[in-house]
Every structure is written in C-alpha cells, then in structure tokens.
C-alpha cells in the first residue's frame, strides 16, 4: 500500500511487502515511516510480509538492508532526522506479526493474507473510558513487562489492586494497543460476575474460543472438555487473552490453563483484587503489576471531566474540590461517581454532599468495594473490622499482640488482607485506604443503624459516651427500684 489514505477514504489496513531491495528505495522507506505513523495515531492495521528476507535482517539492518541503509546514511547523514525515522519505522514494522515467504506458492500466501485482513477487520478495539486519564504511561510500563518483541515463550502477567482502582480500564487500553500483534485475541470482562458457579464457565470457554477462532464451530459441553479443547485448538496459535476481574483460582485455571496450552508469543493478562490468586497460578512477583491510585493532577483532571461540563458555568471553591479529592484518595471509580453526582451542583450542595459522605458512604462506591470483604472467612472479617475501627495506622507488632491476646492467630489473616488489597503494609505500620475503612465502619453501623449500643464495636467518642451514659442511667434506675422494694 503506497499510502494510509486513498482519496477521501481512510484505509484500515496496510500490507508492507519487505523484499530484498525494499530498503534501497528512499520512497519505500518514507512510505513505511508514514504507515507506522498512521498505525500509532490512527490505529491503522499493519501486516508485514517478509518476501525472501528474514525479519531479523529488516529489524537489525543486516544483509541487503544494511548495505542499502549505509548508502542512505552517506547521502543524508548517519544521525539525520530522516535516517532515524526510517530506522525506527523498519524496526517497529519488523516486530509485527506477519508472514515470512521463502519458496512457498504465492497464491497460497495471498489467500492467507486476504483471510487475515478479513479477520482483522472483524476485530474491533474496546471502549476504554469516557475520560481516559493517566493511562498512557501505565500502558507503556505494561508493554515493557510483556516483552512483546519476544516470541520464544508464553507470558502471563497480573494487574492487581483494590476495587475501583482502574484495573479494567487499564487492561482495556493495553488490549487496544497490542491486540493487532496477535493471531487471535479475546477480552473476557467481569469473569467474577459472569461465573458464579462452575456451570457458568462453559459459556465463557465457548465465548473465548469463538472470539479467537471466529470461523470455527465451537461446541463445549463441560468445563473439563472446554479445558482440553482450548489446549488443543490454541497450543499453536499466538493469542492475546485478557481475563478481567478474576476471584477464584479454579475459574482462572478453567479459562487460562497452563502456559503450554498457548502458542509461542502468546500473552495472558489477568486482573484481580487477590495477589495470592496470581501467585498460586505460577505468576511471579516480577510479572505482577500493582495498580496505584491516581496522582493529584490526574485525579483532578478526572474529577473535572465528570463534574464540570463545558456548559457548566458554576464556580466551586478550591477547598471543596480538594476535599472531594481527599475523600476519593485517587480511586478512579470514586472520582467518576462523585463527579457525576456533583455535576452542575452549587457550592452549598457540594458542602452537604461532603458532610453526608463523612457519615454515610456512597452506596455505589461502597458496594463495589464490599465484595472483597464478603469473600473473607468469618474470623478474617472480624480481624479486618477490628483493624478498621481501632488499629488503622498502628504498628503491626502492637496489632498482632492485641489480637493474639483475644485468642486470634492474626499472622495469616493480616497477610490475606494485604493480598486482597484490604490493608496496606507500610514498613511496620498497617494502613487502610480511607474508602475501605469507611466501608468497614458502615458494616458495623448497619448492624443496628439507630442504636449504637447494639453494635459489635464502638470507636466514636460521642457514640461511646451516649451508650455508656444510657447504661449508667439504667443501672441507677435499677438501684432505685430495689431501694423502693426494700
């Protein structure tokens, strides 16, 4: 393809045929640079064909490519802008998945190319977010972790962090950036919600195979059959698989299996709130990416995107905006939800919202965080609630000593809570994100919303004082009653 555009129609696919004499033409080098620029800016699909040359010769400028580039360097200068553009374009294009033609029948190659173009046009990028803020630098980090230039192995990585931190958004952006480099791809969203029991895994296995093998009839009658079918059909295929929001290692195995079940160069990405799930599946710490909260500037940009529309002319005091940012604590889910609820509101309504949030968490945010707690064992729930209400910010040694005196063995529980992103270990201090702490306190409040004296824990002075005063009055009344009887 001579150009990424023909007339007024924007092309969707560019096929670059790297022949032995390709690099000798400055016109061809300029075109490959333009094509790769369109790939970066317009999501152009680029499919290379290495016609009687090896991809390594193009990438490393060996053989005829080395000789041709040396001649261009003598004309344009070794470190000129033009030469650097051409070198980068050759390097980037040679890393893409394509075809290596040597002595095969050309008609068969053309048929393969046409089939692949048809497959590529059927595949579409995912919607990432209304306001994708702070995503690009993280995608770059993850691309480096994935080692996309290597086709010698199968790599699994995990995106780990609490609910609402942006794991799904980040995995979608990463998927869109790299899925064209694979023979087949599939993004399975909300695995936790769509597979509440083992029977729900069969439709997911079928969907996975249908996405990666779109022109094959897929029949899956059981989970075990699906595991074997995926291994048999995908073991020689370079695929990209994203499993979003996985909470059970058995479900993970049923959908991802072992690395040997995928072709060389395949990449499997798993998002989860549970670090132990990744570890137990054999993913080492070097391939686990902890998704961090947004920095202040990115958090402010995301809040502004939802709270202040272009036609919204209301001006809100900076201290109110900062209080919302402090409350959300860099959590994208909270920033988006609060931004939407505060959009076009007046300052007095912002103040009222913040006042109420201090006592009653936003239900949408709270529910998104709470299922991590719901999955805990009963004794782990008790320790989590104790830490949230009494010990947040205390030393680990002190907390362990107190809990141990209550006939708990907190060692494994504290580790599990950290792995599930419910607490944070900072050196020897145990901390908790404020929204998770508020969620825990709301669980206690819901035990008896109107009577603190009937709740399992008291931590606010006013509640403690009121309950204690009420009981003292009752005890005094009993004493008076008995005095009257005597």
C-alpha positions, 0 to 999 in steps of 0.5 A: 500500500503506497499510502494510509489514505486513498482519496477521501477514504481512510484505509484500515489496513496496510500490507508492507511487502519487505523484499530484498531491495525494499530498503534501497528505495528512499520512497519505500522507506518514507512510505513505511515511516508514514504507515507506522505513523498512521498505525500509532495515531490512527490505529491503522492495521499493519501486516508485514510480509517478509518476501525472501528476507528474514525479519531479523535482517529488516529489524537489525539492518543486516544483509541487503538492508544494511548495505542499502541503509549505509548508502542512505546514511552517506547521502543524508547523514548517519544521525539525520532526522530522516535516517532515524525515522526510517530506522525506527519505522523498519524496526517497529514494522519488523516486530509485527506479526506477519508472514515470512515467504521463502519458496512457498506458492504465492497464491497460497500466501495471498489467500492467507493474507486476504483471510487475515485482513478479513479477520482483522477487520472483524476485530474491533478495539474496546471502549476504554473510558469516557475520560481516559486519564493517566493511562498512557504511561501505565500502558507503556510500563505494561508493554515493557513487562510483556516483552512483546518483541519476544516470541520464544515463550508464553507470558502471563502477567497480573494487574492487581489492586483494590476495587475501583482502582482502574484495573479494567480500564487499564487492561482495556487500553493495553488490549487496544494497543497490542491486540493487532500483534496477535493471531487471535485475541479475546477480552473476557470482562467481569469473569467474577460476575459472569461465573458464579458457579462452575456451570457458568464457565462453559459459556465463557470457554465457548465465548473465548474460543469463538472470539479467537477462532471466529470461523470455527464451530465451537461446541463445549459441553463441560468445563473439563472438555472446554479445558482440553479443547482450548489446549488443543485448538490454541497450543499453536496459535499466538493469542492475546487473552485478557481475563478481567476481574478474576476471584477464584483460582479454579475459574482462572485455571478453567479459562487460562490453563497452563502456559503450554496450552498457548502458542509461542508469543502468546500473552495472558493478562489477568486482573484481580483484587487477590495477589495470592490468586496470581501467585498460586497460578505460577505468576511471579512477583516480577510479572505482577503489576500493582495498580496505584491510585491516581496522582493529584493532577490526574485525579483532578483532571478526572474529577473535572471531566465528570463534574464540570461540563463545558456548559457548566458555568458554576464556580466551586471553591478550591477547598471543596474540590480538594476535599472531594479529592481527599475523600476519593484518595485517587480511586478512579471509580470514586472520582467518576461517581462523585463527579457525576453526582456533583455535576452542575451542583452549587457550592452549598450542595457540594458542602452537604454532599461532603458532610453526608459522605463523612457519615454515610458512604456512597452506596455505589462506591461502597458496594463495589468495594464490599465484595472483597470483604464478603469473600473473607472467612468469618474470623478474617472479617472480624480481624479486618473490622477490628483493624478498621475501627481501632488499629488503622495506622498502628504498628503491626507488632502492637496489632498482632499482640492485641489480637493474639491476646483475644485468642486470634492467630492474626499472622495469616489473616493480616497477610490475606488482607494485604493480598486482597488489597484490604490493608496496606503494609507500610514498613511496620505500620498497617494502613487502610485506604480511607474508602475501605475503612469507611466501608468497614465502619458502615458494616458495623453501623448497619448492624443496628443503624439507630442504636449504637449500643447494639453494635459489635464495636464502638470507636466514636467518642460521642457514640461511646459516651451516649451508650455508656451514659444510657447504661449508667442511667439504667443501672441507677434506675435499677438501684432505685427500684430495689431501694423502693422494694426494700 
